[in-house]
Amino acid sequence: MDDTRYYRKVGGDDLGERFFAAALAALRAAERRPNVGSPGLGELCDLPGLRSWRVQRFPLRWYYFIGDDRLDVVRLLADAQDLVNLLGDRAG
């Protein structure tokens, strides 16, 4: 995971490990309660069903769709990215 490498580079192994654990915990939480994820960006970009779940203590979110018996993960993206333009181009 590129984000793990980044956090290891800027903060050492401990920060990289904390990020990886937090990202995995967030993904597992979204799997347990997928409907609780925010639909805001999906609605804004006209992507029905797209939801997001924040990684605690890090500025990233998992983006996913709810499948019949699984999450269909789109990506783990930083909050600072221009997601409206990134996803809006794909929605049209």
N, CA, C and O atoms as a printed pandas DataFrame, in Angstrom:
     atom_number atom_name residue_name chain_id  residue_number  x_coord  y_coord  z_coord
0              1         N          MET        A               1    0.848   -1.160    0.000
1              2        CA          MET        A               1    0.000    0.000    0.000
2              3         C          MET        A               1    0.907    1.241    0.000
3              4         O          MET        A               1    1.743    1.403    0.889
4              5         N          ASP        A               2    0.736    2.100   -0.990
5              6        CA          ASP        A               2    1.567    3.296   -1.123
6              7         C          ASP        A               2    1.481    4.202    0.102
7              8         O          ASP        A               2    2.482    4.795    0.505
8              9         N          ASP        A               3    0.312    4.312    0.686
9             10        CA          ASP        A               3    0.153    5.180    1.851
10            11         C          ASP        A               3    0.971    4.670    3.032
11            12         O          ASP        A               3    1.532    5.468    3.783
12            13         N          THR        A               4    1.046    3.365    3.205
13            14        CA          THR        A               4    1.856    2.795    4.274
14            15         C          THR        A               4    3.324    3.135    4.059
15            16         O          THR        A               4    4.019    3.508    5.004
16            17         N          ARG        A               5    3.798    3.010    2.829
17            18        CA          ARG        A               5    5.192    3.372    2.532
18            19         C          ARG        A               5    5.442    4.844    2.826
19            20         O          ARG        A               5    6.481    5.211    3.377
20            21         N          TYR        A               6    4.483    5.682    2.453
21            22        CA          TYR        A               6    4.636    7.113    2.715
22            23         C          TYR        A               6    4.758    7.374    4.218
23            24         O          TYR        A               6    5.678    8.073    4.644
24            25         N          TYR        A               7    3.853    6.828    5.024
25            26        CA          TYR        A               7    3.903    7.069    6.462
26            27         C          TYR        A               7    5.154    6.471    7.095
27            28         O          TYR        A               7    5.681    7.043    8.049
28            29         N          ARG        A               8    5.636    5.358    6.602
29            30        CA          ARG        A               8    6.904    4.812    7.085
30            31         C          ARG        A               8    8.055    5.742    6.756
31            32         O          ARG        A               8    8.954    5.939    7.573
32            33         N          LYS        A               9    8.029    6.317    5.558
33            34        CA          LYS        A               9    9.112    7.202    5.126
34            35         C          LYS        A               9    9.159    8.472    5.972
35            36         O          LYS        A               9   10.234    8.894    6.397
36            37         N          VAL        A              10    7.994    9.086    6.221
37            38        CA          VAL        A              10    7.978   10.357    6.949
38            39         C          VAL        A              10    7.987   10.193    8.462
39            40         O          VAL        A              10    8.382   11.114    9.177
40            41         N          GLY        A              11    7.556    9.035    8.965
41            42        CA          GLY        A              11    7.443    8.885   10.413
42            43         C          GLY        A              11    8.042    7.629   10.997
43            44         O          GLY        A              11    7.941    7.397   12.202
44            45         N          GLY        A              12    8.663    6.817   10.168
45            46        CA          GLY        A              12    9.274    5.591   10.666
46            47         C          GLY        A              12    8.314    4.408   10.682
47            48         O          GLY        A              12    7.129    4.516   10.365
48            49         N          ASP        A              13    8.887    3.279   11.068
49            50        CA          ASP        A              13    8.123    2.028   11.074
50            51         C          ASP        A              13    6.883    2.092   11.964
51            52         O          ASP        A              13    5.830    1.563   11.609
52            53         N          ASP        A              14    7.014    2.739   13.118
53            54        CA          ASP        A              14    5.886    2.791   14.047
54            55         C          ASP        A              14    4.686    3.500   13.417
55            56         O          ASP        A              14    3.559    3.012   13.510
56            57         N          LEU        A              15    4.919    4.637   12.785
57            58        CA          LEU        A              15    3.818    5.356   12.144
58            59         C          LEU        A              15    3.240    4.555   10.986
59            60         O          LEU        A              15    2.023    4.519   10.805
60            61         N          GLY        A              16    4.099    3.915   10.201
61            62        CA          GLY        A              16    3.613    3.072    9.107
62            63         C          GLY        A              16    2.725    1.950    9.607
63            64         O          GLY        A              16    1.689    1.652    9.012
64            65         N          GLU        A              17    3.136    1.331   10.700
65            66        CA          GLU        A              17    2.340    0.244   11.280
66            67         C          GLU        A              17    1.023    0.758   11.851
67            68         O          GLU        A              17   -0.009    0.100   11.716
68            69         N          ARG        A              18    1.052    1.928   12.487
69            70        CA          ARG        A              18   -0.190    2.500   13.032
70            71         C          ARG        A              18   -1.155    2.855   11.910
71            72         O          ARG        A              18   -2.361    2.638   12.029
72            73         N          PHE        A              19   -0.616    3.407   10.810
73            74        CA          PHE        A              19   -1.488    3.719    9.679
74            75         C          PHE        A              19   -2.117    2.444    9.117
75            76         O          PHE        A              19   -3.328    2.391    8.899
76            77         N          PHE        A              20   -1.298    1.423    8.883
77            78        CA          PHE        A              20   -1.815    0.183    8.297
78            79         C          PHE        A              20   -2.903   -0.416    9.176
79            80         O          PHE        A              20   -3.936   -0.862    8.677
80            81         N          ALA        A              21   -2.669   -0.425   10.488
81            82        CA          ALA        A              21   -3.668   -0.968   11.417
82            83         C          ALA        A              21   -4.949   -0.134   11.391
83            84         O          ALA        A              21   -6.047   -0.690   11.414
84            85         N          ALA        A              22   -4.820    1.190   11.342
85            86        CA          ALA        A              22   -5.996    2.057   11.312
86            87         C          ALA        A              22   -6.774    1.881   10.008
87            88         O          ALA        A              22   -8.004    1.848   10.023
88            89         N          ALA        A              23   -6.070    1.767    8.883
89            90        CA          ALA        A              23   -6.737    1.579    7.590
90            91         C          ALA        A              23   -7.484    0.246    7.567
91            92         O          ALA        A              23   -8.614    0.173    7.084
92            93         N          LEU        A              24   -6.866   -0.787    8.078
93            94        CA          LEU        A              24   -7.514   -2.103    8.126
94            95         C          LEU        A              24   -8.712   -2.085    9.073
95            96         O          LEU        A              24   -9.755   -2.662    8.762
96            97         N          ALA        A              25   -8.574   -1.431   10.220
97            98        CA          ALA        A              25   -9.689   -1.337   11.176
98            99         C          ALA        A              25  -10.868   -0.582   10.554
99           100         O          ALA        A              25  -12.020   -0.970   10.746
100          101         N          ALA        A              26  -10.589    0.484    9.818
101          102        CA          ALA        A              26  -11.658    1.241    9.165
102          103         C          ALA        A              26  -12.373    0.394    8.118
103          104         O          ALA        A              26  -13.599    0.432    8.013
104          105         N          LEU        A              27  -11.612   -0.364    7.350
105          106        CA          LEU        A              27  -12.218   -1.221    6.339
106          107         C          LEU        A              27  -13.086   -2.298    6.985
107          108         O          LEU        A              27  -14.176   -2.593    6.495
108          109         N          ARG        A              28  -12.617   -2.874    8.058
109          110        CA          ARG        A              28  -13.410   -3.899    8.767
110          111         C          ARG        A              28  -14.677   -3.301    9.371
111          112         O          ARG        A              28  -15.731   -3.937    9.370
112          113         N          ALA        A              29  -14.569   -2.079    9.887
113          114        CA          ALA        A              29  -15.764   -1.411   10.430
114          115         C          ALA        A              29  -16.780   -1.159    9.326
115          116         O          ALA        A              29  -17.980   -1.337    9.535
116          117         N          ALA        A              30  -16.312   -0.749    8.161
117          118        CA          ALA        A              30  -17.219   -0.536    7.024
118          119         C          ALA        A              30  -17.860   -1.844    6.588
119          120         O          ALA        A              30  -19.021   -1.853    6.181
120          121         N          GLU        A              31  -17.134   -2.937    6.663
121          122        CA          GLU        A              31  -17.706   -4.244    6.312
122          123         C          GLU        A              31  -18.819   -4.628    7.282
123          124         O          GLU        A              31  -19.833   -5.197    6.876
124          125         N          ARG        A              32  -18.631   -4.318    8.561
125          126        CA          ARG        A              32  -19.638   -4.675    9.574
126          127         C          ARG        A              32  -20.895   -3.821    9.451
127          128         O          ARG        A              32  -22.001   -4.316    9.664
128          129         N          ARG        A              33  -20.735   -2.534    9.107
129          130        CA          ARG        A              33  -21.868   -1.608    9.062
130          131         C          ARG        A              33  -21.785   -0.744    7.809
131          132         O          ARG        A              33  -21.619    0.470    7.921
132          133         N          PRO        A              34  -21.895   -1.322    6.637
133          134        CA          PRO        A              34  -21.648   -0.585    5.394
134          135         C          PRO        A              34  -22.593    0.580    5.152
135          136         O          PRO        A              34  -22.191    1.575    4.548
136          137         N          ASN        A              35  -23.830    0.486    5.603
137          138        CA          ASN        A              35  -24.785    1.563    5.348
138          139         C          ASN        A              35  -24.505    2.830    6.147
139          140         O          ASN        A              35  -25.065    3.887    5.853
140          141         N          VAL        A              36  -23.649    2.732    7.148
141          142        CA          VAL        A              36  -23.324    3.896    7.966
142          143         C          VAL        A              36  -22.333    4.811    7.241
143          144         O          VAL        A              36  -22.230    5.990    7.580
144          145         N          GLY        A              37  -21.610    4.294    6.261
145          146        CA          GLY        A              37  -20.670    5.116    5.503
146          147         C          GLY        A              37  -21.371    6.281    4.827
147          148         O          GLY        A              37  -22.537    6.185    4.443
148          149         N          SER        A              38  -20.648    7.378    4.687
149          150        CA          SER        A              38  -21.235    8.592    4.132
150          151         C          SER        A              38  -21.491    8.469    2.630
151          152         O          SER        A              38  -20.600    8.067    1.882
152          153         N          PRO        A              39  -22.711    8.815    2.179
153          154        CA          PRO        A              39  -23.021    8.809    0.750
154          155         C          PRO        A              39  -22.795   10.166    0.083
155          156         O          PRO        A              39  -23.076   10.318   -1.106
156          157         N          GLY        A              40  -22.288   11.160    0.833
157          158        CA          GLY        A              40  -22.223   12.533    0.350
158          159         C          GLY        A              40  -21.490   12.729   -0.963
159          160         O          GLY        A              40  -22.021   13.368   -1.870
160          161         N          LEU        A              41  -20.283   12.194   -1.087
161          162        CA          LEU        A              41  -19.525   12.408   -2.317
162          163         C          LEU        A              41  -20.170   11.687   -3.497
163          164         O          LEU        A              41  -20.171   12.205   -4.613
164          165         N          GLY        A              42  -20.714   10.507   -3.260
165          166        CA          GLY        A              42  -21.412    9.789   -4.328
166          167         C          GLY        A              42  -22.589   10.582   -4.858
167          168         O          GLY        A              42  -22.814   10.635   -6.067
168          169         N          GLU        A              43  -23.341   11.200   -3.960
169          170        CA          GLU        A              43  -24.479   12.021   -4.375
170          171         C          GLU        A              43  -24.004   13.249   -5.137
171          172         O          GLU        A              43  -24.596   13.622   -6.150
172          173         N          LEU        A              44  -22.938   13.881   -4.654
173          174        CA          LEU        A              44  -22.398   15.076   -5.289
174          175         C          LEU        A              44  -21.886   14.791   -6.696
175          176         O          LEU        A              44  -22.000   15.635   -7.585
176          177         N          CYS        A              45  -21.327   13.609   -6.897
177          178        CA          CYS        A              45  -20.745   13.240   -8.197
178          179         C          CYS        A              45  -21.687   12.399   -9.046
179          180         O          CYS        A              45  -21.282   11.882  -10.088
180          181         N          ASP        A              46  -22.938   12.253   -8.618
181          182        CA          ASP        A              46  -23.925   11.465   -9.339
182          183         C          ASP        A              46  -23.470   10.017   -9.522
183          184         O          ASP        A              46  -23.590    9.438  -10.602
184          185         N          LEU        A              47  -22.946    9.453   -8.436
185          186        CA          LEU        A              47  -22.550    8.044   -8.405
186          187         C          LEU        A              47  -23.378    7.364   -7.310
187          188         O          LEU        A              47  -22.907    7.202   -6.184
188          189         N          PRO        A              48  -24.614    6.965   -7.643
189          190        CA          PRO        A              48  -25.493    6.378   -6.641
190          191         C          PRO        A              48  -24.856    5.163   -5.977
191          192         O          PRO        A              48  -24.314    4.278   -6.640
192          193         N          GLY        A              49  -24.936    5.146   -4.666
193          194        CA          GLY        A              49  -24.444    4.003   -3.914
194          195         C          GLY        A              49  -23.005    4.127   -3.441
195          196         O          GLY        A              49  -22.574    3.337   -2.601
196          197         N          LEU        A              50  -22.248    5.090   -3.952
197          198        CA          LEU        A              50  -20.876    5.259   -3.488
198          199         C          LEU        A              50  -20.896    5.789   -2.061
199          200         O          LEU        A              50  -21.575    6.773   -1.768
200          201         N          ARG        A              51  -20.160    5.146   -1.189
201          202        CA          ARG        A              51  -20.085    5.540    0.216
202          203         C          ARG        A              51  -18.621    5.669    0.623
203          204         O          ARG        A              51  -17.725    5.173   -0.060
204          205         N          SER        A              52  -18.396    6.341    1.743
205          206        CA          SER        A              52  -17.025    6.470    2.243
206          207         C          SER        A              52  -16.990    6.235    3.743
207          208         O          SER        A              52  -17.971    6.452    4.456
208          209         N          TRP        A              53  -15.827    5.784    4.198
209          210        CA          TRP        A              53  -15.604    5.532    5.616
210          211         C          TRP        A              53  -14.214    6.046    5.959
211          212         O          TRP        A              53  -13.227    5.654    5.336
212          213         N          ARG        A              54  -14.142    6.913    6.940
213          214        CA          ARG        A              54  -12.899    7.579    7.323
214          215         C          ARG        A              54  -11.958    6.662    8.105
215          216         O          ARG        A              54  -12.391    5.843    8.915
216          217         N          VAL        A              55  -10.665    6.822    7.841
217          218        CA          VAL        A              55   -9.618    6.147    8.615
218          219         C          VAL        A              55   -9.314    7.051    9.808
219          220         O          VAL        A              55   -8.884    8.190    9.625
220          221         N          GLN        A              56   -9.532    6.561   11.015
221          222        CA          GLN        A              56   -9.338    7.389   12.196
222          223         C          GLN        A              56   -7.882    7.811   12.344
223          224         O          GLN        A              56   -6.959    7.024   12.139
224          225         N          ARG        A              57   -7.706    9.088   12.710
225          226        CA          ARG        A              57   -6.408    9.714   12.970
226          227         C          ARG        A              57   -5.547    9.907   11.730
227          228         O          ARG        A              57   -4.380   10.282   11.848
228          229         N          PHE        A              58   -6.096    9.658   10.545
229          230        CA          PHE        A              58   -5.378    9.887    9.295
230          231         C          PHE        A              58   -6.336   10.542    8.302
231          232         O          PHE        A              58   -7.537   10.274    8.342
232          233         N          PRO        A              59   -5.829   11.390    7.419
233          234        CA          PRO        A              59   -6.711   12.117    6.484
234          235         C          PRO        A              59   -7.023   11.320    5.217
235          236         O          PRO        A              59   -6.762   11.779    4.105
236          237         N          LEU        A              60   -7.578   10.134    5.398
237          238        CA          LEU        A              60   -7.928    9.260    4.271
238          239         C          LEU        A              60   -9.288    8.628    4.509
239          240         O          LEU        A              60   -9.763    8.533    5.641
240          241         N          ARG        A              61   -9.899    8.199    3.418
241          242        CA          ARG        A              61  -11.183    7.499    3.474
242          243         C          ARG        A              61  -11.183    6.333    2.485
243          244         O          ARG        A              61  -10.574    6.396    1.417
244          245         N          TRP        A              62  -11.883    5.271    2.872
245          246        CA          TRP        A              62  -12.189    4.183    1.954
246          247         C          TRP        A              62  -13.438    4.577    1.177
247          248         O          TRP        A              62  -14.397    5.078    1.763
248          249         N          TYR        A              63  -13.437    4.359   -0.126
249          250        CA          TYR        A              63  -14.619    4.581   -0.968
250          251         C          TYR        A              63  -15.069    3.226   -1.492
251          252         O          TYR        A              63  -14.254    2.431   -1.960
252          253         N          TYR        A              64  -16.376    2.963   -1.412
253          254        CA          TYR        A              64  -16.872    1.631   -1.741
254          255         C          TYR        A              64  -18.340    1.666   -2.141
255          256         O          TYR        A              64  -19.062    2.631   -1.889
256          257         N          PHE        A              65  -18.745    0.583   -2.769
257          258        CA          PHE        A              65  -20.153    0.306   -3.045
258          259         C          PHE        A              65  -20.524   -0.924   -2.230
259          260         O          PHE        A              65  -19.672   -1.770   -1.963
260          261         N          ILE        A              66  -21.773   -1.029   -1.839
261          262        CA          ILE        A              66  -22.239   -2.182   -1.080
262          263         C          ILE        A              66  -22.692   -3.251   -2.059
263          264         O          ILE        A              66  -23.624   -3.042   -2.835
264          265         N          GLY        A              67  -22.023   -4.403   -2.017
265          266        CA          GLY        A              67  -22.416   -5.532   -2.839
266          267         C          GLY        A              67  -23.398   -6.413   -2.079
267          268         O          GLY        A              67  -23.744   -6.117   -0.935
268          269         N          ASP        A              68  -23.848   -7.490   -2.709
269          270        CA          ASP        A              68  -24.807   -8.382   -2.054
270          271         C          ASP        A              68  -24.270   -8.959   -0.749
271          272         O          ASP        A              68  -24.983   -8.986    0.254
272          273         N          ASP        A              69  -23.029   -9.417   -0.752
273          274        CA          ASP        A              69  -22.453  -10.030    0.435
274          275         C          ASP        A              69  -21.031   -9.548    0.695
275          276         O          ASP        A              69  -20.239  -10.237    1.338
276          277         N          ARG        A              70  -20.713   -8.349    0.184
277          278        CA          ARG        A              70  -19.347   -7.834    0.317
278          279         C          ARG        A              70  -19.346   -6.336    0.037
279          280         O          ARG        A              70  -20.339   -5.765   -0.414
280          281         N          LEU        A              71  -18.208   -5.721    0.316
281          282        CA          LEU        A              71  -17.981   -4.346   -0.126
282          283         C          LEU        A              71  -17.196   -4.397   -1.420
283          284         O          LEU        A              71  -16.242   -5.166   -1.541
284          285         N          ASP        A              72  -17.582   -3.596   -2.372
285          286        CA          ASP        A              72  -16.798   -3.421   -3.589
286          287         C          ASP        A              72  -15.994   -2.145   -3.402
287          288         O          ASP        A              72  -16.483   -1.041   -3.641
288          289         N          VAL        A              73  -14.744   -2.320   -2.967
289          290        CA          VAL        A              73  -13.890   -1.182   -2.636
290          291         C          VAL        A              73  -13.389   -0.539   -3.918
291          292         O          VAL        A              73  -12.852   -1.206   -4.803
292          293         N          VAL        A              74  -13.577    0.773   -3.997
293          294        CA          VAL        A              74  -13.084    1.541   -5.136
294          295         C          VAL        A              74  -11.647    1.931   -4.876
295          296         O          VAL        A              74  -10.760    1.662   -5.687
296          297         N          ARG        A              75  -11.420    2.573   -3.732
297          298        CA          ARG        A              75  -10.077    3.084   -3.471
298          299         C          ARG        A              75   -9.970    3.642   -2.063
299          300         O          ARG        A              75  -10.972    3.980   -1.433
300          301         N          LEU        A              76   -8.751    3.732   -1.585
301          302        CA          LEU        A              76   -8.426    4.462   -0.370
302          303         C          LEU        A              76   -7.791    5.763   -0.836
303          304         O          LEU        A              76   -6.727    5.751   -1.455
304          305         N          LEU        A              77   -8.443    6.895   -0.539
305          306        CA          LEU        A              77   -7.974    8.183   -1.061
306          307         C          LEU        A              77   -7.816    9.205    0.053
307          308         O          LEU        A              77   -8.540    9.191    1.048
308          309         N          ALA        A              78   -6.854   10.087   -0.144
309          310        CA          ALA        A              78   -6.613   11.174    0.802
310          311         C          ALA        A              78   -7.712   12.220    0.700
311          312         O          ALA        A              78   -8.233   12.482   -0.384
312          313         N          ASP        A              79   -8.055   12.805    1.818
313          314        CA          ASP        A              79   -9.091   13.847    1.846
314          315         C          ASP        A              79   -8.681   15.073    1.040
315          316         O          ASP        A              79   -9.548   15.785    0.534
316          317         N          ALA        A              80   -7.391   15.335    0.909
317          318        CA          ALA        A              80   -6.910   16.545    0.237
318          319         C          ALA        A              80   -7.046   16.482   -1.285
319          320         O          ALA        A              80   -6.922   17.511   -1.950
320          321         N          GLN        A              81   -7.296   15.313   -1.844
321          322        CA          GLN        A              81   -7.423   15.204   -3.291
322          323         C          GLN        A              81   -8.718   15.850   -3.764
323          324         O          GLN        A              81   -9.696   15.914   -3.019
324          325         N          ASP        A              82   -8.720   16.323   -4.992
325          326        CA          ASP        A              82   -9.908   16.939   -5.574
326          327         C          ASP        A              82  -10.828   15.826   -6.079
327          328         O          ASP        A              82  -10.888   15.538   -7.274
328          329         N          LEU        A              83  -11.529   15.220   -5.150
329          330        CA          LEU        A              83  -12.318   14.028   -5.470
330          331         C          LEU        A              83  -13.531   14.346   -6.343
331          332         O          LEU        A              83  -13.948   13.509   -7.144
332          333         N          VAL        A              84  -14.089   15.517   -6.203
333          334        CA          VAL        A              84  -15.244   15.874   -7.025
334          335         C          VAL        A              84  -14.853   15.853   -8.491
335          336         O          VAL        A              84  -15.580   15.295   -9.314
336          337         N          ASN        A              85  -13.716   16.452   -8.834
337          338        CA          ASN        A              85  -13.261   16.426  -10.225
338          339         C          ASN        A              85  -12.826   15.033  -10.660
339          340         O          ASN        A              85  -13.123   14.607  -11.776
340          341         N          LEU        A              86  -12.126   14.328   -9.788
341          342        CA          LEU        A              86  -11.673   12.978  -10.107
342          343         C          LEU        A              86  -12.852   12.045  -10.382
343          344         O          LEU        A              86  -12.871   11.355  -11.401
344          345         N          LEU        A              87  -13.822   12.021   -9.491
345          346        CA          LEU        A              87  -14.968   11.130   -9.652
346          347         C          LEU        A              87  -16.026   11.704  -10.586
347          348         O          LEU        A              87  -16.725   10.945  -11.257
348          349         N          GLY        A              88  -16.156   13.003  -10.645
349          350        CA          GLY        A              88  -17.138   13.629  -11.517
350          351         C          GLY        A              88  -16.872   13.325  -12.978
351          352         O          GLY        A              88  -17.813   13.140  -13.750
352          353         N          ASP        A              89  -15.594   13.270  -13.377
353          354        CA          ASP        A              89  -15.241   12.936  -14.756
354          355         C          ASP        A              89  -15.683   11.521  -15.105
355          356         O          ASP        A              89  -16.058   11.258  -16.248
356          357         N          ARG        A              90  -15.645   10.625  -14.158
357          358        CA          ARG        A              90  -16.006    9.231  -14.414
358          359         C          ARG        A              90  -17.511    9.038  -14.424
359          360         O          ARG        A              90  -18.021    8.086  -15.015
360          361         N          ALA        A              91  -18.221    9.948  -13.766
361          362        CA          ALA        A              91  -19.671    9.795  -13.651
362          363         C          ALA        A              91  -20.391   10.173  -14.946
363          364         O          ALA        A              91  -21.487    9.680  -15.212
364          365         N          GLY        A              92  -19.781   11.047  -15.755
365          366        CA          GLY        A              92  -20.483   11.534  -16.939
366          367         C          GLY        A              92  -20.468   10.564  -18.036
367          368         O          GLY        A              92  -21.021   10.831  -19.103
